[in-house]
């Protein structure tokens, strides 16, 4: 109701992706020339304090008792975040490759945490999961930095912040292969089939063994981030203001 009333009156609308632009135009009957795309940016704290975070003496694995190679998923505990998919993947890796990985889940409980813990317990994988809770920016950065990969099997989007943060820190990204989520990262993320845990398990095992692949993904992520931030300069706001300025002078106070 709010958007239906406010969007048609707006001088301009700023969205985070072309997919979001098409969504706004279709669902709220807005002309596309009023909608501007400005991609998401990594949180400022990561940029300002990056060198300090990298050089800090905290052993993040020891702090949170992470004893195995781990995949990282920072997300609130909602069903649509799909944590159970990662648990299924850990089961496949154990059975198919005889490997034990940890999964580190940061975030606050939104009602689904007990279900996730019980699901892991049923599969005898409770000891593979680490729940640090809500962590500060420094620990978040270090959890990214020391991870084998960021894994984001979310059903919702189309854009999410963790892949952008992973690109900034220098961590490979595994991302949902569903409409509106996958297109934006091109070759910088490995896409996963949310209906098939083997899809992620096999690709994780390949990454675990292939250092060249890891480096290639990190480089591709940096390139995507650079391209996106180049488009996010202040010029788009000047464009909006200039366009409106010529309309505004047509009426008085």
C-alpha positions as CSV (number, residue, x, y, z in Angstrom):
1,X,0.0,0.0,0.0
2,X,2.8,2.4,0.9
3,X,4.6,1.8,-2.4
4,X,1.5,2.0,-4.5
5,X,0.8,5.5,-3.1
6,X,4.4,6.9,-2.9
7,X,6.2,5.5,-6.0
8,X,4.0,7.2,-8.7
9,X,4.6,10.6,-6.9
10,X,8.4,10.2,-6.7
11,X,10.7,12.3,-8.7
12,X,13.0,9.3,-9.1
13,X,13.3,5.8,-7.7
14,X,16.7,4.2,-6.9
15,X,16.9,0.4,-7.0
16,X,19.8,-2.1,-6.6
17,X,19.6,-4.0,-9.8
18,X,18.1,-4.2,-13.3
19,X,15.9,-7.1,-12.0
20,X,14.6,-4.8,-9.3
21,X,14.0,-2.1,-11.8
22,X,11.9,-4.4,-14.0
23,X,10.0,-5.6,-10.9
24,X,9.1,-2.0,-9.8
25,X,8.0,-1.1,-13.3
26,X,5.8,-4.2,-13.7
27,X,4.3,-4.4,-10.3
28,X,3.6,-0.7,-9.7
29,X,3.2,0.5,-13.3
30,X,6.1,2.9,-13.1
31,X,7.8,4.3,-16.2
32,X,11.4,2.9,-16.4
33,X,12.9,6.3,-17.2
34,X,12.1,7.2,-13.6
35,X,14.0,4.3,-12.1
36,X,17.7,4.4,-11.6
37,X,20.0,1.4,-10.8
38,X,22.6,1.7,-8.2
39,X,24.2,-1.6,-7.0
40,X,24.8,-2.5,-3.5
41,X,28.1,-1.6,-1.9
42,X,30.2,-3.3,0.7
43,X,29.8,-2.0,4.2
44,X,32.0,1.0,4.8
45,X,33.6,-0.4,8.0
46,X,35.1,-3.2,5.9
47,X,36.8,-0.7,3.7
48,X,38.0,1.7,6.4
49,X,39.4,-0.9,8.8
50,X,40.4,-3.6,6.3
51,X,44.2,-3.3,6.9
52,X,43.6,-3.3,10.7
53,X,41.4,-6.3,10.5
54,X,43.9,-8.3,8.4
55,X,46.7,-7.5,10.8
56,X,44.9,-8.1,14.0
57,X,46.2,-10.9,16.3
58,X,42.9,-12.6,16.9
59,X,42.8,-16.4,16.0
60,X,39.2,-16.5,14.9
61,X,39.1,-20.3,14.5
62,X,40.4,-20.7,18.1
63,X,38.0,-18.1,19.4
64,X,34.9,-19.8,18.0
65,X,36.2,-23.4,18.3
66,X,36.3,-24.1,14.6
67,X,38.4,-27.2,14.1
68,X,37.8,-28.1,10.5
69,X,37.8,-26.3,7.1
70,X,34.6,-24.3,7.1
71,X,32.1,-22.7,4.9
72,X,30.5,-19.5,6.1
73,X,26.9,-18.2,6.0
74,X,26.0,-15.0,7.7
75,X,22.2,-14.8,7.8
76,X,19.4,-14.4,10.2
77,X,17.7,-17.7,11.1
78,X,14.6,-17.5,8.8
79,X,13.3,-20.5,6.8
80,X,13.9,-18.8,3.5
81,X,17.6,-18.5,4.3
82,X,17.7,-22.2,3.7
83,X,20.4,-23.3,6.3
84,X,19.2,-26.9,6.1
85,X,20.5,-27.2,2.6
86,X,24.0,-26.6,3.9
87,X,23.5,-29.3,6.5
88,X,22.5,-31.7,3.8
89,X,25.6,-30.8,1.9
90,X,27.8,-31.6,4.9
91,X,26.2,-35.0,5.0
92,X,27.0,-35.6,1.3
93,X,30.6,-34.5,1.8
94,X,31.0,-36.9,4.7
95,X,29.5,-39.9,2.9
96,X,30.9,-39.3,-0.6
97,X,34.3,-37.8,0.1
98,X,35.0,-39.0,3.7
99,X,35.6,-35.3,4.7
100,X,34.4,-33.3,7.6
101,X,33.7,-29.6,7.1
102,X,32.4,-27.1,9.6
103,X,29.6,-24.7,8.7
104,X,29.7,-21.4,10.6
105,X,26.3,-19.7,10.9
106,X,26.3,-16.2,12.3
107,X,23.1,-14.1,12.9
108,X,20.1,-13.8,15.2
109,X,17.3,-16.2,15.7
110,X,14.1,-15.3,13.9
111,X,12.3,-18.4,15.0
112,X,14.0,-21.2,13.0
113,X,17.2,-21.8,14.9
114,X,15.9,-24.8,16.9
115,X,14.6,-26.4,13.7
116,X,18.1,-26.1,12.2
117,X,19.8,-27.6,15.3
118,X,17.3,-30.5,15.5
119,X,17.8,-31.1,11.7
120,X,21.6,-31.4,12.3
121,X,21.1,-33.6,15.3
122,X,18.9,-36.0,13.3
123,X,21.8,-36.4,10.7
124,X,24.4,-36.6,13.5
125,X,26.0,-33.4,12.3
126,X,25.5,-31.2,15.3
127,X,29.2,-31.1,16.1
128,X,29.9,-29.8,12.6
129,X,28.0,-26.6,13.1
130,X,29.2,-23.4,14.8
131,X,26.8,-20.7,16.0
132,X,28.7,-17.6,17.0
133,X,25.5,-15.5,17.2
134,X,25.6,-11.9,16.2
135,X,29.2,-10.8,15.8
136,X,31.0,-7.4,15.5
137,X,32.5,-6.2,12.2
138,X,36.0,-7.3,13.0
139,X,35.0,-10.9,13.8
140,X,32.7,-10.9,10.8
141,X,35.6,-9.8,8.5
142,X,37.8,-12.5,10.0
143,X,35.2,-15.2,9.6
144,X,34.9,-14.3,6.0
145,X,38.7,-14.2,5.5
146,X,39.4,-17.6,7.0
147,X,36.5,-19.5,5.3
148,X,36.9,-21.9,2.5
149,X,34.0,-20.1,0.9
150,X,30.8,-18.1,1.5
151,X,27.8,-20.2,0.8
152,X,24.5,-18.4,0.2
153,X,21.6,-20.8,-0.6
154,X,18.9,-18.1,0.0
155,X,15.6,-18.3,-1.8
156,X,15.1,-14.5,-1.6
157,X,16.8,-11.6,-3.4
158,X,17.5,-10.6,-6.1
159,X,20.5,-9.0,-4.4
160,X,22.1,-9.8,-1.1
161,X,24.9,-8.1,0.8
162,X,27.1,-11.1,1.8
163,X,28.4,-11.9,-1.7
164,X,29.5,-8.3,-2.0
165,X,31.3,-8.5,1.3
166,X,33.0,-11.7,0.3
167,X,34.3,-10.1,-2.9
168,X,35.8,-7.3,-0.8
169,X,37.4,-9.6,1.7
170,X,38.6,-12.1,-1.0
171,X,36.6,-15.2,-0.5
172,X,35.0,-17.5,-3.2
173,X,31.2,-17.3,-3.4
174,X,28.6,-20.1,-3.9
175,X,25.2,-18.6,-4.8
176,X,21.7,-19.7,-5.5
177,X,21.0,-20.5,-9.2
178,X,17.6,-19.0,-9.3
179,X,16.0,-16.3,-11.4
180,X,17.1,-12.8,-10.4
181,X,19.8,-14.0,-8.0
182,X,22.5,-15.4,-10.3
183,X,22.7,-13.1,-13.2
184,X,24.4,-10.2,-11.5
185,X,27.7,-12.0,-10.5
186,X,28.5,-13.6,-13.9
187,X,31.6,-15.8,-13.5
188,X,32.5,-14.5,-10.0
189,X,30.3,-16.9,-8.2
190,X,29.7,-20.7,-8.5
191,X,26.0,-21.3,-8.9
192,X,24.3,-24.1,-6.9
193,X,21.1,-26.1,-7.4
194,X,19.0,-25.7,-4.3
195,X,17.1,-28.9,-5.2
196,X,20.3,-31.0,-5.2
197,X,22.8,-30.9,-2.3
198,X,25.3,-32.9,-4.5
199,X,25.5,-29.7,-6.7
200,X,27.2,-27.8,-3.9
201,X,29.1,-30.8,-2.3
202,X,30.9,-31.7,-5.6
203,X,31.8,-28.1,-6.3
204,X,33.0,-27.5,-2.7
205,X,35.2,-30.5,-2.9
206,X,36.6,-29.3,-6.2
207,X,37.4,-25.9,-4.7
208,X,38.9,-27.6,-1.6
209,X,41.4,-29.3,-3.9
210,X,42.0,-26.7,-6.5
211,X,43.9,-23.6,-5.4
212,X,43.9,-22.1,-8.9
213,X,40.1,-22.2,-9.0
214,X,40.0,-20.4,-5.7
215,X,42.4,-17.7,-6.9
216,X,40.4,-17.3,-10.1
217,X,37.1,-16.8,-8.2
218,X,38.7,-14.3,-5.8
219,X,40.1,-12.3,-8.8
220,X,36.7,-12.4,-10.6
221,X,35.0,-11.2,-7.4
222,X,37.3,-8.2,-7.1
223,X,36.7,-7.3,-10.7
224,X,32.9,-7.4,-10.3
225,X,33.2,-5.2,-7.2
226,X,35.4,-2.7,-9.0
227,X,33.0,-2.5,-12.0
228,X,30.0,-2.1,-9.7
229,X,31.5,0.6,-7.6
230,X,32.6,2.5,-10.7
231,X,29.0,2.7,-11.7
232,X,28.0,3.8,-8.2
233,X,29.7,7.2,-8.3
234,X,27.8,10.4,-7.4
235,X,27.1,11.0,-11.1
236,X,23.8,9.1,-11.0
237,X,22.5,11.5,-8.3
238,X,23.6,14.5,-10.3
239,X,21.7,13.1,-13.3
240,X,18.5,12.8,-11.2
241,X,18.8,16.3,-9.8
242,X,19.6,17.9,-13.2
243,X,16.7,16.1,-14.8
244,X,14.3,17.4,-12.2
245,X,15.8,20.9,-12.1
246,X,14.5,21.7,-15.6
247,X,11.0,20.5,-14.6
248,X,11.0,22.4,-11.4
249,X,11.5,25.8,-13.0
250,X,8.2,25.5,-14.9
251,X,6.2,26.4,-11.7
252,X,6.5,29.0,-9.0
253,X,6.6,28.7,-5.2
